[in-house]
Amino acid sequence: MFAKDIMTSPVTTIAADQNVRRAIEVVNSTNIGAIPVVDDGNELIGIITEGDLLRRISSHDGRRSIPHNRDRHEALEHYIKARSWRIRDVMTFPVISALPTATITQVADLLLAHSIRHIPVVADGRLVGMISRRDVMRAILDLPRQSAASGDEALCIAVRARLESDLAITAQNVETSVENAHVFLRGALEDPLEKDAARVAAESVPGVQGVTNDIRLAQHMISRMKPPA
């Protein structure tokens, strides 16, 4: 199953020069959590999320002047993002996106690795769809149970989601693969207990038939654990 099979299309979008109030109206009326920002050619240039809007609404830092020191550049960026009413100033960019041909596993990896809830689908630079975490979970439920490949893919996503939600272990640290309902864990972690916890998390996912835990300890941790000569 690919991104093009589960994405929402057409997508509600907004222009960079529109007002933040317009984005709030769209979010409230459509019950969506993120709005892609596009130019006149429908090319994706940013995204504005509920988090961006909440930060804009809740940013009340008083009227303190911005000092002329090494932190001035960052302070100016924060000032603009916190006070501007233009979408261009408040939106998040660059944007993490997926190709229409990305697998559901790759989409899930992107969502988890970057701690985002929505991902635009882009072809040749142009927005063609939008996928949310809920779309991915719905797709998992719709996968045919009798298909071994689809079942393994669904288990792989479920294990990665469990590692992320329970242990904050991302795909960047631990690579997960599944073959015939058997989970393989590979990567490097800081704590021996993390390795065991990752195994337990994988074993706890319904449908997993076994776990091969090839996670290794980071090299500096191995050196620290060696007894003195």
C-alpha positions as CSV (number, residue, x, y, z in Angstrom):
1,M,0.0,0.0,0.0
2,F,1.3,3.4,-1.0
3,A,0.8,7.0,0.1
4,K,-1.4,7.7,-3.0
5,D,-3.7,5.0,-1.8
6,I,-4.4,6.5,1.7
7,M,-3.9,10.2,1.1
8,T,-6.8,12.8,1.3
9,S,-7.2,14.6,-2.0
10,P,-8.1,17.3,-2.9
11,V,-6.6,19.2,0.0
12,T,-7.7,22.4,1.7
13,T,-4.8,24.9,1.3
14,I,-4.0,28.5,2.1
15,A,-1.8,31.2,0.6
16,A,1.2,32.6,2.3
17,D,-0.1,36.2,2.3
18,Q,-3.4,35.3,3.9
19,N,-4.2,36.2,7.5
20,V,-3.7,33.9,10.4
21,R,-7.3,34.4,11.3
22,R,-8.3,32.8,8.0
23,A,-6.2,29.7,9.0
24,I,-8.0,29.5,12.4
25,E,-11.3,29.7,10.6
26,V,-10.3,26.8,8.3
27,V,-9.1,24.6,11.1
28,N,-12.3,25.3,13.1
29,S,-14.7,24.7,10.2
30,T,-13.0,21.6,8.7
31,N,-11.6,20.0,11.8
32,I,-8.2,19.4,10.2
33,G,-5.0,19.8,12.1
34,A,-2.7,21.2,9.4
35,I,-3.1,23.3,6.3
36,P,-0.5,23.2,3.5
37,V,0.7,26.6,2.3
38,V,1.0,26.8,-1.5
39,D,1.9,29.3,-4.2
40,D,-0.1,30.2,-7.3
41,G,1.2,27.1,-9.0
42,N,0.1,24.8,-6.2
43,E,3.8,24.2,-5.2
44,L,4.2,23.5,-1.5
45,I,6.1,26.2,0.3
46,G,5.1,25.6,4.0
47,I,2.6,24.2,6.4
48,I,0.6,25.8,9.2
49,T,-0.4,23.5,12.0
50,E,-2.6,23.8,15.1
51,G,0.7,24.0,17.1
52,D,1.8,27.0,15.0
53,L,-1.6,28.7,15.5
54,L,-1.6,28.0,19.3
55,R,1.9,29.4,19.6
56,R,0.8,32.6,17.7
57,I,-2.2,33.0,19.9
58,S,-0.5,32.3,23.2
59,S,2.7,34.2,22.7
60,H,2.5,37.2,25.0
61,D,6.0,38.1,26.0
62,G,5.2,41.7,27.0
63,R,6.8,44.7,25.2
64,R,10.4,44.2,26.1
65,S,12.8,45.5,23.6
66,I,15.1,43.1,21.8
67,P,18.7,43.5,22.9
68,H,21.6,44.0,20.6
69,N,23.6,40.9,21.5
70,R,24.4,37.5,20.0
71,D,20.9,36.3,20.7
72,R,19.3,39.1,18.7
73,H,18.8,37.2,15.5
74,E,16.9,34.4,17.3
75,A,14.9,36.9,19.3
76,L,13.9,38.7,16.1
77,E,12.8,35.4,14.5
78,H,10.7,34.7,17.6
79,Y,9.2,38.2,17.6
80,I,8.0,37.9,14.0
81,K,6.6,34.4,14.5
82,A,4.9,35.4,17.7
83,R,3.3,38.6,16.5
84,S,2.8,38.6,12.8
85,W,-0.7,38.0,11.3
86,R,0.7,36.8,8.0
87,I,0.7,33.0,7.2
88,R,4.2,33.4,5.6
89,D,5.7,34.5,9.0
90,V,4.0,31.9,11.2
91,M,4.1,28.8,9.0
92,T,6.6,25.9,9.4
93,F,9.1,25.5,6.7
94,P,10.8,23.6,5.1
95,V,8.2,20.9,5.1
96,I,8.7,17.2,5.5
97,S,6.8,15.6,2.6
98,A,6.3,12.2,1.0
99,L,6.1,11.0,-2.6
100,P,2.9,9.3,-3.8
101,T,4.9,6.1,-4.3
102,A,6.1,6.0,-0.7
103,T,5.0,2.9,1.2
104,I,2.8,3.1,4.2
105,T,5.8,2.0,6.3
106,Q,7.9,4.9,4.9
107,V,5.1,7.3,5.7
108,A,4.8,6.0,9.2
109,D,8.6,6.3,9.7
110,L,8.5,10.0,8.6
111,L,5.6,10.8,10.9
112,L,7.3,9.2,13.9
113,A,10.9,10.3,13.2
114,H,10.0,13.9,12.9
115,S,7.2,13.9,15.6
116,I,4.6,15.3,13.2
117,R,1.0,14.4,12.8
118,H,0.4,15.3,9.1
119,I,2.5,14.9,6.0
120,P,1.8,16.4,2.6
121,V,2.2,14.2,-0.5
122,V,4.1,16.0,-3.3
123,A,4.7,15.1,-6.9
124,D,7.1,17.2,-9.0
125,G,7.0,19.9,-6.3
126,R,3.2,20.2,-6.4
127,L,0.8,19.2,-3.6
128,V,-1.3,16.2,-4.5
129,G,-2.6,15.0,-1.2
130,M,-2.3,14.9,2.6
131,I,-1.9,12.1,5.1
132,S,-2.5,12.2,8.8
133,R,-1.5,9.7,11.5
134,R,-5.1,8.7,11.7
135,D,-5.1,7.9,7.9
136,V,-2.1,5.5,8.5
137,M,-3.8,3.8,11.4
138,R,-7.0,3.4,9.4
139,A,-5.1,1.9,6.6
140,I,-3.5,-0.7,8.9
141,L,-7.0,-1.9,9.9
142,D,-8.0,-2.1,6.3
143,L,-5.0,-4.3,5.3
144,P,-6.1,-7.8,4.3
145,R,-5.4,-10.2,7.1
146,Q,-4.7,-13.1,4.8
147,S,-1.8,-11.3,3.0
148,A,1.5,-12.2,4.6
149,A,3.3,-9.2,3.2
150,S,0.6,-6.7,4.2
151,G,0.4,-8.3,7.7
152,D,4.2,-8.0,8.2
153,E,4.0,-4.4,7.1
154,A,1.2,-3.6,9.5
155,L,3.1,-5.3,12.3
156,C,6.3,-3.4,11.5
157,I,4.3,-0.1,11.7
158,A,2.7,-1.2,15.0
159,V,6.1,-2.1,16.5
160,R,7.7,1.2,15.5
161,A,4.7,3.1,16.9
162,R,5.0,1.2,20.2
163,L,8.7,1.9,20.5
164,E,8.1,5.6,19.8
165,S,5.1,6.0,22.1
166,D,6.3,3.9,25.0
167,L,10.0,4.4,25.0
168,A,10.7,7.4,22.8
169,I,13.0,5.2,20.6
170,T,12.8,6.4,17.0
171,A,13.5,4.8,13.7
172,Q,16.8,6.7,13.6
173,N,18.1,4.7,16.6
174,V,16.5,1.3,16.0
175,E,15.7,-0.2,12.6
176,T,12.7,-2.5,12.6
177,S,11.8,-5.2,10.1
178,V,9.3,-8.0,10.2
179,E,9.3,-11.3,8.3
180,N,6.5,-13.9,8.8
181,A,5.4,-12.1,12.0
182,H,9.0,-12.3,13.4
183,V,10.5,-8.9,14.4
184,F,14.1,-8.0,13.9
185,L,15.5,-5.1,15.9
186,R,18.9,-3.5,14.8
187,G,20.6,-0.3,16.0
188,A,22.4,1.2,18.9
189,L,21.2,2.4,22.3
190,E,22.7,4.0,25.3
191,D,21.4,1.8,28.1
192,P,21.3,-2.0,28.4
193,L,17.9,-1.7,29.9
194,E,16.7,0.1,26.7
195,K,17.7,-2.9,24.7
196,D,15.6,-5.2,26.9
197,A,12.7,-2.7,27.0
198,A,12.7,-2.5,23.2
199,R,12.4,-6.3,23.0
200,V,9.5,-6.3,25.5
201,A,7.7,-3.5,23.6
202,A,8.0,-5.4,20.4
203,E,6.8,-8.7,22.0
204,S,3.8,-6.9,23.5
205,V,2.4,-6.0,20.0
206,P,-0.5,-8.3,19.1
207,G,0.4,-10.7,16.3
208,V,4.2,-10.7,16.9
209,Q,5.4,-14.3,16.9
210,G,9.0,-13.7,18.0
211,V,11.7,-11.1,18.3
212,T,15.4,-11.2,17.3
213,N,17.1,-8.4,19.3
214,D,20.3,-7.3,17.5
215,I,20.4,-3.9,19.2
216,R,24.0,-3.1,20.3
217,L,25.2,-0.7,23.0
218,A,26.8,2.5,21.9
219,Q,30.6,2.1,21.8
220,H,31.3,4.6,24.7
221,M,28.9,2.6,26.9
222,I,30.7,-0.6,26.2
223,S,34.0,1.0,27.2
224,R,32.5,2.4,30.4
225,M,31.1,-1.1,31.4
226,K,34.5,-2.9,31.1
227,P,36.1,-3.6,34.4
228,P,39.5,-1.9,35.1
229,A,42.6,-3.9,34.2
